[in-house]
Amino acid sequence: MITTIIVALIVGCIVGPLARLILPGDQNISVPMTVLLGAVGSLIGSWVGANFLGTSGAQFSFWGLILGTVFAIVAVMGYIAVTRRKAVR
């Protein structure tokens, strides 16, 4: 369990910036927030992978990387949507 979390956080440091590269347009997000959103996406991706695909987060998994990236993209998009709404008001 602890190794899964540690690996997900390390992979999150990679998939956060990767998610920002994949998204089109200009995102106004700091580097620490990008890494944090990547870690959250990676944790969610490894949870989904472990519970629905039967993958283990403690070992490198292609599906874990894909799921982590997808959930990091969703996290970045959600963060952008929330912060833009606050800026418009």
Buried (B, 14 or more C-beta within 10 A) or exposed (E): EEEBBEBBBEBBBBBBBBBBEEBEEEBEBEEEBBBBBBBBBBBBBBBBBBEEEEBBBBEEBEBBBEBBBBBBBBBBBEBBEEBEEEEEE
